[in-house]
Amino acid sequence: MKILIINGPNLNLLGKRENDIYGELTLDEINLKIKEAFKDCSIELDFYQSNHEGEIITKIQNANCEFHAVIINPAAYSHYSIGILDAIKAINIDVIEVHLSNIYAREQYRRTSVISEGCTGVISGLGYYGYIMAINALINKNII
């Protein structure tokens, strides 16, 4: 079983920016923690990060043929990318939206996610553990 984990803009800067909000772990360290949590499972995890909306859209579109599910942290694109929403709606696999911080406890403009409308579920505010929860939700829902 294969799961694609997509991380959006500026998440490549984790560990270097706003540590009080996003924590001190780098994206590579987070990815290692996720891999470690599922090392004994028959799940293949593929990690992808891009600062470019079109690249993320293409990755989502192609995921339909290659993966059983997608977990996405669209970062700032959450709040305005109809293109990413449309790509999610166009595929026939489950997508779970994850945010490291609690977007509902932040600035007003961050409290709305247009992406959520197309997702199976949303996990927000639990740091890197949100990714682990998303994978467990997919496993326990028997999606994959």
DSSP file (Angstrom, degrees, kcal/mol; ACC not computed):
  #  RESIDUE AA STRUCTURE BP1 BP2  ACC     N-H-->O    O-->H-N    N-H-->O    O-->H-N    TCO  KAPPA ALPHA  PHI   PSI    X-CA   Y-CA   Z-CA
    1    1 A M              0   0    0      0, 0.0    43,-3.9     0, 0.0     2,-0.4   0.000 360.0 360.0 360.0 138.0    0.0    0.0    0.0
    2    2 A K  E     -a   44   0A   0     41,-0.2    66,-2.8    43,-0.0    67,-0.9  -0.941 360.0-173.3-122.4 133.6    1.3    3.4   -1.0
    3    3 A I  E     -ab  45  69A   0     41,-2.8    43,-2.4    -2,-0.4     2,-0.5  -0.987  13.7-148.1-123.8 131.6    0.6    6.8    0.6
    4    4 A L  E     -ab  46  70A   0     65,-2.2    67,-3.0    -2,-0.4     2,-0.6  -0.863   8.3-161.3 -97.4 129.2    1.9   10.1   -0.9
    5    5 A I  E     -ab  47  71A   0     41,-3.2    43,-2.5    -2,-0.5     2,-0.4  -0.953   9.9-168.3-112.7 115.3    2.7   12.8    1.6
    6    6 A I  E     -ab  48  72A   0     65,-3.0    67,-2.8    -2,-0.6     2,-0.4  -0.875   5.5-168.5-107.2 132.3    2.7   16.3    0.1
    7    7 A N  E     -ab  49  73A   0     41,-2.7    43,-2.0    -2,-0.4     3,-0.1  -0.982  13.8-149.0-120.5 133.1    4.1   19.4    1.8
    8    8 A G    >   -     0   0    0     65,-2.8     3,-1.4    -2,-0.4     4,-0.3   0.151  42.1 -23.2 -89.6-157.8    3.5   22.8    0.4
    9    9 A P  T 3  S+     0   0    0      0, 0.0    67,-0.4     0, 0.0    -1,-0.2  -0.116 120.0   2.7 -61.9 140.8    5.3   26.2    0.3
   10   10 A N  T >  S+     0   0    0      1,-0.1     3,-1.7    -3,-0.1     7,-0.1   0.318  91.9 111.2  72.0  -4.3    7.9   27.1    3.0
   11   11 A L  G X   +     0   0    0     -3,-1.4     3,-1.3     1,-0.3    16,-0.3   0.701  66.9  70.3 -72.4 -15.0    7.7   23.8    4.8
   12   12 A N  G 3  S+     0   0    0     -4,-0.3    -1,-0.3     1,-0.2    15,-0.2   0.626  93.3  59.7 -68.2 -12.5   11.2   23.2    3.5
   13   13 A L  G X> S+     0   0    0     -3,-1.7     3,-2.3    13,-0.1     4,-0.9   0.326  74.0 135.1 -97.8   5.9   12.2   25.9    6.0
   14   14 A L  T <4  +     0   0    0     -3,-1.3    13,-0.4     1,-0.3    14,-0.2  -0.245  68.8  30.6 -55.2 143.8   10.9   24.1    9.1
   15   15 A G  T 34 S+     0   0    0      8,-0.7    -1,-0.3     2,-0.4    11,-0.2   0.204 119.3  59.2  89.2 -14.9   13.3   24.3   11.9
   16   16 A K  T <4 S+     0   0    0     -3,-2.3     2,-0.4     1,-0.2    -2,-0.2   0.535  99.3  54.7-117.3 -15.6   14.5   27.7   10.7
   17   17 A R  S  < S-     0   0    0     -4,-0.9    -2,-0.4     6,-0.2     5,-0.3  -0.972 114.9 -17.5-130.9 136.9   11.4   29.8   10.8
   18   18 A E    >>  +     0   0    0     -2,-0.4     4,-2.8     1,-0.1     3,-1.9   0.855  62.7 176.1  41.8  55.2    8.8   30.6   13.4
   19   19 A N  H 3> S+     0   0    0      1,-0.3     4,-1.8     2,-0.2    -1,-0.1   0.779  74.3  66.0 -60.0 -26.7    9.8   27.7   15.7
   20   20 A D  H 34 S+     0   0    0      1,-0.2    -1,-0.3     2,-0.2    -2,-0.1   0.753 115.1  29.4 -66.7 -22.5    7.3   29.0   18.3
   21   21 A I  H <4 S+     0   0    0     -3,-1.9    -2,-0.2     2,-0.2    -1,-0.2   0.830 134.7  26.1 -99.6 -46.2    4.6   28.1   15.8
   22   22 A Y  H  < S-     0   0    0     -4,-2.8     3,-0.2    -5,-0.3    -3,-0.2   0.487 103.4-121.2-104.5  -5.3    5.9   25.2   13.8
   23   23 A G     <  -     0   0    0     -4,-1.8    -8,-0.7    -5,-0.4    -1,-0.3  -0.227  29.1 -79.3  88.8 177.6    8.5   23.6   16.2
   24   24 A E  S    S+     0   0    0    -10,-0.1     2,-0.2    -4,-0.1    -1,-0.2   0.503  89.6 107.0 -99.3  -7.2   12.2   23.0   15.9
   25   25 A L        -     0   0    0     -3,-0.2    -9,-0.1    -6,-0.1     2,-0.1  -0.495  64.8-131.4 -75.6 141.9   12.1   19.9   13.7
   26   26 A T     >  -     0   0    0     -2,-0.2     4,-2.2   -11,-0.2   -11,-0.2  -0.397  27.9-106.4 -79.2 167.1   13.1   20.1   10.1
   27   27 A L  H  > S+     0   0    0    -13,-0.4     4,-2.7   -16,-0.3     5,-0.2   0.897 122.9  53.4 -62.7 -39.4   11.0   18.6    7.4
   28   28 A D  H  > S+     0   0    0      1,-0.2     4,-2.1     2,-0.2    -1,-0.2   0.897 108.7  49.3 -62.0 -39.6   13.5   15.8    6.9
   29   29 A E  H  > S+     0   0    0      2,-0.2     4,-2.0     1,-0.2    -2,-0.2   0.891 111.0  49.7 -66.9 -39.0   13.4   15.1   10.6
   30   30 A I  H  X S+     0   0    0     -4,-2.2     4,-2.3     2,-0.2    -2,-0.2   0.937 109.6  51.2 -63.2 -46.4    9.6   15.0   10.5
   31   31 A N  H  X S+     0   0    0     -4,-2.7     4,-2.6     1,-0.2    -2,-0.2   0.889 109.0  51.5 -59.1 -39.6    9.7   12.6    7.6
   32   32 A L  H  X S+     0   0    0     -4,-2.1     4,-2.7     2,-0.2    -1,-0.2   0.900 108.4  51.1 -63.9 -40.7   12.1   10.3    9.5
   33   33 A K  H  X S+     0   0    0     -4,-2.0     4,-1.9     2,-0.2    -2,-0.2   0.894 111.0  48.5 -63.6 -39.7    9.7   10.3   12.5
   34   34 A I  H  X S+     0   0    0     -4,-2.3     4,-0.9     2,-0.2    -2,-0.2   0.942 112.6  47.7 -65.5 -47.3    6.8    9.3   10.2
   35   35 A K  H >< S+     0   0    0     -4,-2.6     3,-0.8     1,-0.2    -2,-0.2   0.913 111.0  52.0 -58.5 -43.7    8.8    6.6    8.5
   36   36 A E  H >< S+     0   0    0     -4,-2.7     3,-1.2     1,-0.2     4,-0.3   0.882 103.5  57.7 -61.6 -39.8   10.0    5.3   11.9
   37   37 A A  H 3< S+     0   0    0     -4,-1.9    -1,-0.2     1,-0.3    -2,-0.2   0.758 118.2  31.9 -63.4 -24.7    6.4    5.1   13.2
   38   38 A F  T X< S+     0   0    0     -4,-0.9     3,-1.6    -3,-0.8     5,-0.4   0.082  79.8 117.3-122.0  22.9    5.4    2.8   10.3
   39   39 A K  T <  S+     0   0    0     -3,-1.2    -1,-0.1     1,-0.3    -2,-0.1   0.776  80.4  48.0 -64.0 -26.6    8.7    0.8    9.8
   40   40 A D  T 3  S+     0   0    0     -4,-0.3    -1,-0.3    -3,-0.2     2,-0.2   0.321  98.3  88.8 -97.2   8.2    7.0   -2.5   10.7
   41   41 A C  S <  S-     0   0    0     -3,-1.6     2,-0.7     2,-0.1    -3,-0.1  -0.656  84.1-119.0-102.8 160.9    4.0   -2.0    8.5
   42   42 A S  S    S+     0   0    0     -2,-0.2     2,-0.4     2,-0.1    -3,-0.1  -0.272  74.8 120.8 -91.4  48.8    3.5   -2.9    4.9
   43   43 A I        -     0   0    0     -2,-0.7     2,-0.6    -5,-0.4   -41,-0.2  -0.945  53.0-149.4-116.1 131.9    3.0    0.7    3.9
   44   44 A E  E     -a    2   0A   0    -43,-3.9   -41,-2.8    -2,-0.4     2,-0.5  -0.894  14.5-159.8-100.7 125.9    5.2    2.6    1.4
   45   45 A L  E     -a    3   0A   0     -2,-0.6     2,-0.5   -43,-0.2   -41,-0.2  -0.901   6.6-169.0-109.3 132.0    5.5    6.3    2.1
   46   46 A D  E     -a    4   0A   0    -43,-2.4   -41,-3.2    -2,-0.5     2,-0.4  -0.985   9.9-154.5-121.0 127.4    6.5    8.7   -0.6
   47   47 A F  E     +a    5   0A   0     -2,-0.5     2,-0.4   -43,-0.2   -41,-0.2  -0.836  15.1 174.8-108.1 138.6    7.4   12.3    0.5
   48   48 A Y  E     -a    6   0A   0    -43,-2.5   -41,-2.7    -2,-0.4     2,-0.4  -0.998   6.1-177.2-143.2 135.4    7.1   15.3   -1.8
   49   49 A Q  E     +a    7   0A   0     -2,-0.4     2,-0.3   -43,-0.2   -41,-0.2  -0.999   9.5 165.9-133.4 137.2    7.6   19.1   -1.0
   50   50 A S        -     0   0    0    -43,-2.0   -39,-0.2    -2,-0.4    -2,-0.0  -0.995  34.4-156.2-148.9 146.9    7.2   22.0   -3.4
   51   51 A N  S    S+     0   0    0     -2,-0.3     2,-0.5   -42,-0.1   -43,-0.1   0.313  78.2  89.0 -94.4   4.8    6.9   25.7   -3.2
   52   52 A H     >  -     0   0    0      1,-0.1     4,-1.9   -44,-0.0     3,-0.3  -0.916  65.1-153.4-115.8 120.7    5.1   25.8   -6.6
   53   53 A E  H  > S+     0   0    0     -2,-0.5     4,-2.4     1,-0.2     5,-0.2   0.893  95.5  52.7 -57.4 -45.6    1.3   25.4   -6.8
   54   54 A G  H  > S+     0   0    0      1,-0.2     4,-2.4     2,-0.2    -1,-0.2   0.868 107.4  51.9 -62.2 -37.6    1.3   23.9  -10.3
   55   55 A E  H  > S+     0   0    0     -3,-0.3     4,-2.2     2,-0.2    -1,-0.2   0.894 110.1  49.1 -65.4 -39.3    3.8   21.2   -9.3
   56   56 A I  H  X S+     0   0    0     -4,-1.9     4,-2.4     2,-0.2    -2,-0.2   0.913 110.3  51.1 -65.5 -42.4    1.6   20.2   -6.3
   57   57 A I  H  X S+     0   0    0     -4,-2.4     4,-2.6     1,-0.2    -2,-0.2   0.928 111.0  47.9 -60.7 -45.8   -1.5   20.1   -8.6
   58   58 A T  H  X S+     0   0    0     -4,-2.4     4,-2.3     1,-0.2    -1,-0.2   0.899 110.2  52.3 -62.3 -40.9    0.3   17.8  -11.1
   59   59 A K  H  X S+     0   0    0     -4,-2.2     4,-1.2     2,-0.2    -1,-0.2   0.910 111.0  47.5 -62.6 -42.1    1.5   15.6   -8.2
   60   60 A I  H  X S+     0   0    0     -4,-2.4     4,-0.7     2,-0.2     3,-0.5   0.936 111.0  51.0 -64.0 -46.7   -2.0   15.3   -6.9
   61   61 A Q  H >< S+     0   0    0     -4,-2.6     3,-0.6     1,-0.2     4,-0.2   0.901 113.1  45.4 -58.1 -42.1   -3.4   14.5  -10.4
   62   62 A N  H >X S+     0   0    0     -4,-2.3     3,-1.1     1,-0.2     4,-0.7   0.694  96.9  75.4 -76.0 -19.0   -0.8   11.8  -10.9
   63   63 A A  H >X S+     0   0    0     -4,-1.2     4,-2.9    -3,-0.5     3,-0.6   0.809  79.4  72.8 -63.5 -29.7   -1.4   10.3   -7.5
   64   64 A N  H << S+     0   0    0     -4,-0.7    -1,-0.2    -3,-0.6    -2,-0.1   0.821 103.6  38.9 -55.6 -34.3   -4.6    8.7   -8.6
   65   65 A C  H <4 S+     0   0    0     -3,-1.1    -1,-0.3    -4,-0.2    -2,-0.2   0.666 126.3  33.2 -89.5 -19.0   -2.7    6.1  -10.7
   66   66 A E  H << S+     0   0    0     -4,-0.7     2,-0.3    -3,-0.6    -2,-0.2   0.674 110.2  50.5-115.1 -22.8    0.1    5.4   -8.3
   67   67 A F     <  -     0   0    0     -4,-2.9   -64,-0.2    -5,-0.1     3,-0.1  -0.806  56.6-144.0-125.3 159.8   -1.1    5.8   -4.7
   68   68 A H  S    S-     0   0    0    -66,-2.8    26,-0.7     1,-0.3     2,-0.3   0.655  87.2  -2.6 -91.3 -20.5   -3.9    4.5   -2.4
   69   69 A A  E     -bc   3  94A   0    -67,-0.9   -65,-2.2    24,-0.2     2,-0.4  -0.980  61.5-136.6-164.1 161.7   -4.2    7.8   -0.5
   70   70 A V  E     -bc   4  95A   0     24,-2.5    26,-2.4    -2,-0.3     2,-0.5  -0.985   5.0-164.1-127.9 138.6   -2.7   11.3   -0.1
   71   71 A I  E     -bc   5  96A   0    -67,-3.0   -65,-3.0    -2,-0.4     2,-0.4  -0.994  21.6-171.9-115.8 128.6   -1.9   13.3    3.0
   72   72 A I  E     -bc   6  97A   0     24,-2.7    26,-2.7    -2,-0.5   -65,-0.2  -0.977  29.5-172.6-130.7 132.6   -1.3   16.9    2.2
   73   73 A N  E     -b    7   0A   0    -67,-2.8   -65,-2.8    -2,-0.4   -62,-0.1  -0.881  15.0-179.7-110.6  93.0   -0.1   19.9    4.2
   74   74 A P    >   -     0   0    0      0, 0.0     3,-1.8     0, 0.0     4,-0.1   0.531  16.1-166.4 -75.4  -3.2   -0.8   22.6    1.6
   75   75 A A  G >  S-     0   0    0     23,-0.4     3,-2.1     1,-0.3     4,-0.3  -0.255  70.3  -1.9  53.0-133.1    0.5   25.3    4.0
   76   76 A A  G >  S+     0   0    0    -67,-0.4     3,-1.4     1,-0.3     4,-0.3   0.777 127.1  69.7 -60.8 -26.8   -0.5   28.8    2.7
   77   77 A Y  G X> S+     0   0    0     -3,-1.8     4,-2.4     1,-0.3     3,-1.2   0.720  81.7  77.6 -63.8 -18.8   -2.2   27.3   -0.3
   78   78 A S  G <4 S+     0   0    0     -3,-2.1    36,-2.3     1,-0.2    37,-1.1   0.845  92.1  51.5 -54.0 -35.0   -4.8   25.9    2.1
   79   79 A H  G <4 S+     0   0    0     -3,-1.4    -1,-0.2    -4,-0.3    -2,-0.2   0.549 129.8   4.1 -89.6  -8.9   -6.4   29.3    2.3
   80   80 A Y  T <4 S+     0   0    0     -3,-1.2     2,-1.4    -4,-0.3     3,-0.2   0.476  84.3 116.9-154.1  -0.6   -6.9   30.2   -1.4
   81   81 A S     X  +     0   0    0     -4,-2.4     4,-1.8     1,-0.2     5,-0.1  -0.613  19.9 165.8 -89.1  93.8   -5.9   27.5   -3.9
   82   82 A I  H  > S+     0   0    0     -2,-1.4     4,-3.0     1,-0.2    -1,-0.2   0.807  78.8  63.4 -67.5 -29.9   -9.0   26.5   -5.8
   83   83 A G  H  > S+     0   0    0      2,-0.2     4,-1.9     1,-0.2    -1,-0.2   0.912 104.5  44.0 -61.5 -43.5   -6.6   24.8   -8.2
   84   84 A I  H  > S+     0   0    0      2,-0.2     4,-2.4     1,-0.2    -1,-0.2   0.906 113.3  52.2 -68.3 -41.0   -5.4   22.4   -5.5
   85   85 A L  H  X S+     0   0    0     -4,-1.8     4,-2.5     1,-0.2    -2,-0.2   0.938 109.5  49.1 -57.6 -47.3   -9.0   21.8   -4.3
   86   86 A D  H  X S+     0   0    0     -4,-3.0     4,-1.2     1,-0.2    -1,-0.2   0.876 109.9  51.5 -62.4 -37.7  -10.0   21.0   -7.9
   87   87 A A  H  X S+     0   0    0     -4,-1.9     4,-0.6     2,-0.2    -1,-0.2   0.911 110.4  49.0 -64.6 -41.6   -7.1   18.5   -8.3
   88   88 A I  H >< S+     0   0    0     -4,-2.4     3,-1.0     1,-0.2     5,-0.2   0.914 111.3  49.2 -63.2 -43.1   -8.2   16.8   -5.0
   89   89 A K  H 3< S+     0   0    0     -4,-2.5    -1,-0.2     1,-0.2    -2,-0.2   0.747 105.6  60.1 -67.7 -22.6  -11.8   16.6   -6.2
   90   90 A A  H 3< S+     0   0    0     -4,-1.2    -1,-0.2    -5,-0.2     2,-0.2   0.624  93.7  75.9 -82.8 -13.2  -10.6   15.2   -9.5
   91   91 A I  S << S-     0   0    0     -3,-1.0   -30,-0.1    -4,-0.6   -29,-0.0  -0.629  72.8-138.3-100.7 161.0   -9.0   12.1   -8.1
   92   92 A N  S    S+     0   0    0     -2,-0.2     2,-0.3     2,-0.1    -3,-0.1  -0.078  72.4  87.0-109.7  33.1  -10.6    9.0   -6.7
   93   93 A I  S    S-     0   0    0     -5,-0.2   -24,-0.2   -24,-0.0    -2,-0.1  -0.907  84.6 -91.2-127.1 158.6   -8.5    8.4   -3.6
   94   94 A D  E     -c   69   0A   0    -26,-0.7   -24,-2.5    -2,-0.3     2,-0.4  -0.404  36.1-164.5 -70.2 143.0   -8.8    9.7   -0.1
   95   95 A V  E     -c   70   0A   0    -26,-0.2    25,-2.9    23,-0.2    26,-0.8  -0.998   2.4-163.9-128.7 129.0   -7.0   12.9    0.8
   96   96 A I  E     -cd  71 121A   0    -26,-2.4   -24,-2.7    -2,-0.4     2,-0.4  -0.964  13.2-142.3-114.8 129.0   -6.4   14.0    4.4
   97   97 A E  E     -cd  72 122A   0     24,-2.5    26,-2.6    -2,-0.5     2,-0.4  -0.739  20.8-172.4 -89.8 133.6   -5.3   17.6    5.1
   98   98 A V  E     - d   0 123A   0    -26,-2.7     2,-0.4    -2,-0.4   -23,-0.4  -0.977  10.1-174.6-129.1 140.5   -2.8   18.1    7.9
   99   99 A H  E     - d   0 124A   0     24,-2.3    26,-1.3    -2,-0.4    27,-0.7  -1.000  21.1-148.1-132.1 136.3   -1.5   21.3    9.5
  100  100 A L  S    S+     0   0    0     -2,-0.4    27,-2.2    24,-0.2     2,-0.2   0.918  87.2  46.5 -65.6 -44.3    1.3   21.4   12.1
  101  101 A S  S    S-     0   0    0     25,-0.1     2,-1.2    24,-0.1    24,-1.0  -0.524 100.0 -99.2 -95.6 165.4   -0.2   24.4   13.8
  102  102 A N    >   -     0   0    0     23,-0.3     3,-2.0    22,-0.3     4,-0.1  -0.721  34.6-168.9 -84.0  98.5   -3.8   25.0   14.8
  103  103 A I  G >  S+     0   0    0     -2,-1.2     3,-0.9     1,-0.3    -1,-0.2   0.740  82.7  62.0 -63.5 -20.9   -5.0   27.1   11.9
  104  104 A Y  G 3  S+     0   0    0      1,-0.2    -1,-0.3    -3,-0.1     7,-0.1   0.557 103.0  49.4 -82.5  -7.8   -8.2   27.9   13.8
  105  105 A A  G <  S+     0   0    0     -3,-2.0    -1,-0.2     5,-0.1    -2,-0.2   0.191 104.5  74.7-110.8  13.3   -6.3   29.6   16.6
  106  106 A R  S <  S-     0   0    0     -3,-0.9     5,-0.1     1,-0.3    -3,-0.1  -0.200  97.0 -31.3-109.9-160.4   -4.2   31.8   14.3
  107  107 A E    >>  -     0   0    0      1,-0.1     3,-1.7    -2,-0.1     4,-0.5  -0.157  63.1-111.6 -56.4 150.5   -4.7   34.9   12.2
  108  108 A Q  G >4 S+     0   0    0      1,-0.3     3,-1.5     2,-0.2     4,-0.2   0.871 116.1  56.9 -54.5 -42.0   -8.2   35.3   10.8
  109  109 A Y  G 34 S+     0   0    0      1,-0.3     3,-0.4     2,-0.1    -1,-0.3   0.681 104.9  53.2 -68.2 -15.9   -7.1   34.7    7.2
  110  110 A R  G <4 S+     0   0    0     -3,-1.7    -1,-0.3     1,-0.2    -2,-0.2   0.513  88.7  80.7 -92.2  -5.7   -5.6   31.3    8.2
  111  111 A R  S << S+     0   0    0     -3,-1.5     2,-0.5    -4,-0.5    -1,-0.2   0.528  82.6  68.5 -82.9  -5.5   -8.8   30.1    9.8
  112  112 A T        -     0   0    0     -3,-0.4     2,-0.5    -4,-0.2     3,-0.1  -0.957  60.2-169.4-116.2 130.7  -10.4   29.1    6.5
  113  113 A S        -     0   0    0     -2,-0.5     4,-0.4     1,-0.1   -34,-0.2  -0.964  10.6-173.4-117.9 115.7   -9.2   26.2    4.3
  114  114 A V  S >  S+     0   0    0    -36,-2.3     3,-0.6    -2,-0.5     4,-0.3   0.732  86.7  64.3 -74.4 -20.7  -10.7   26.0    0.9
  115  115 A I  G >  S+     0   0    0    -37,-1.1     3,-2.0     1,-0.2     4,-0.4   0.842  85.3  72.6 -68.5 -35.0   -8.9   22.7    0.5
  116  116 A S  G >  S+     0   0    0      1,-0.3     3,-1.6   -38,-0.2    -1,-0.2   0.785  81.4  71.4 -54.4 -32.6  -10.9   21.0    3.3
  117  117 A E  G <  S+     0   0    0     -3,-0.6    -1,-0.3    -4,-0.4    -2,-0.1   0.794 104.3  40.2 -56.5 -30.5  -14.0   20.8    1.1
  118  118 A G  G <  S+     0   0    0     -3,-2.0    -1,-0.3    -4,-0.3     2,-0.2   0.445 100.0  96.3 -98.2  -0.5  -12.4   18.1   -1.0
  119  119 A C  S <  S-     0   0    0     -3,-1.6   -23,-0.2    -4,-0.4     3,-0.1  -0.589  70.4-136.3 -97.5 152.6  -10.7   16.1    1.8
  120  120 A T  S    S-     0   0    0    -25,-2.9     2,-0.3    -2,-0.2   -24,-0.2   0.855  87.2 -17.7 -66.4 -37.3  -11.8   13.1    3.7
  121  121 A G  E     -d   96   0A   0    -26,-0.8   -24,-2.5     2,-0.0     2,-0.4  -0.973  58.6-130.8-162.7 170.1  -10.6   14.7    7.0
  122  122 A V  E     -d   97   0A   0     -2,-0.3     2,-0.4   -26,-0.2   -24,-0.2  -0.998  11.0-170.3-134.8 134.4   -8.5   17.5    8.5
  123  123 A I  E     +d   98   0A   0    -26,-2.6   -24,-2.3    -2,-0.4     2,-0.4  -0.995  18.1 173.6-124.8 125.6   -6.0   17.3   11.3
  124  124 A S  E     +d   99   0A   0     -2,-0.4   -22,-0.3   -26,-0.2   -24,-0.2  -0.994  49.7  14.8-139.2 135.1   -4.7   20.6   12.7
  125  125 A G  S    S+     0   0    0    -26,-1.3   -23,-0.3   -24,-1.0   -25,-0.2   0.550  84.4 103.6  91.5   9.0   -2.5   21.7   15.6
  126  126 A L  S >  S-     0   0    0    -27,-0.7     3,-1.0     1,-0.4     4,-0.2   0.143  73.9-134.8-111.5  20.0   -0.8   18.4   16.6
  127  127 A G  T >   -     0   0    0    -27,-2.2     3,-1.8     1,-0.2    -1,-0.4  -0.216  68.4 -21.1  62.7-152.6    2.6   19.0   15.1
  128  128 A Y  T >> S+     0   0    0      1,-0.3     3,-1.4     2,-0.2     4,-1.0   0.753 128.3  75.0 -62.5 -22.7    4.2   16.2   13.2
  129  129 A Y  H <> S+     0   0    0     -3,-1.0     4,-2.6     1,-0.3    -1,-0.3   0.743  80.0  73.1 -64.1 -20.7    2.0   13.7   15.0
  130  130 A G  H <> S+     0   0    0     -3,-1.8     4,-2.1     1,-0.2    -1,-0.3   0.862  94.3  52.0 -59.4 -36.4   -0.9   14.9   12.8
  131  131 A Y  H <> S+     0   0    0     -3,-1.4     4,-2.2    -4,-0.3    -1,-0.2   0.910 109.6  48.8 -65.6 -42.1    0.7   13.0    9.9
  132  132 A I  H  X S+     0   0    0     -4,-1.0     4,-2.4     1,-0.2    -2,-0.2   0.907 110.7  50.7 -64.4 -41.8    0.9    9.8   11.9
  133  133 A M  H  X S+     0   0    0     -4,-2.6     4,-2.5     1,-0.2    -1,-0.2   0.893 108.3  53.0 -62.3 -39.1   -2.7   10.2   13.0
  134  134 A A  H  X S+     0   0    0     -4,-2.1     4,-2.1     2,-0.2    -2,-0.2   0.918 109.8  47.2 -63.8 -43.4   -3.7   10.7    9.3
  135  135 A I  H  X S+     0   0    0     -4,-2.2     4,-2.4     1,-0.2    -2,-0.2   0.925 112.4  49.9 -64.1 -43.8   -1.9    7.4    8.3
  136  136 A N  H  X S+     0   0    0     -4,-2.4     4,-3.1     1,-0.2     5,-0.2   0.888 108.2  53.7 -62.3 -38.0   -3.5    5.6   11.2
  137  137 A A  H  X S+     0   0    0     -4,-2.5     4,-1.7     2,-0.2    -1,-0.2   0.915 109.4  48.2 -62.2 -42.1   -6.9    6.9   10.2
  138  138 A L  H  <>S+     0   0    0     -4,-2.1     5,-2.1     2,-0.2     6,-0.9   0.910 114.3  46.3 -63.9 -41.8   -6.4    5.6    6.7
  139  139 A I  H ><5S+     0   0    0     -4,-2.4     3,-1.3     1,-0.2    -2,-0.2   0.942 115.4  45.0 -64.8 -48.3   -5.3    2.2    8.0
  140  140 A N  H 3<5S+     0   0    0     -4,-3.1    -1,-0.2     1,-0.3    -2,-0.2   0.715 108.9  55.7 -73.5 -20.6   -8.2    2.0   10.5
  141  141 A K  T 3<5S-     0   0    0     -4,-1.7    -1,-0.3    -5,-0.2    -2,-0.2   0.481 109.3-126.6 -85.1  -2.6  -10.8    3.1    8.0
  142  142 A N  T < 5 +     0   0    0     -3,-1.3    -3,-0.2    -4,-0.2    -2,-0.1   0.823  68.7 135.0  58.9  33.6   -9.6    0.2    5.8
  143  143 A I      <       0   0    0     -5,-2.1    -4,-0.2    -6,-0.2    -5,-0.1   0.877 360.0 360.0 -74.7 -39.5   -9.0    2.7    3.0
  144  144 A I              0   0    0     -6,-0.9    -1,-0.1  -143,-0.1    -5,-0.1   0.411 360.0 360.0-112.2 360.0   -5.7    1.1    2.2
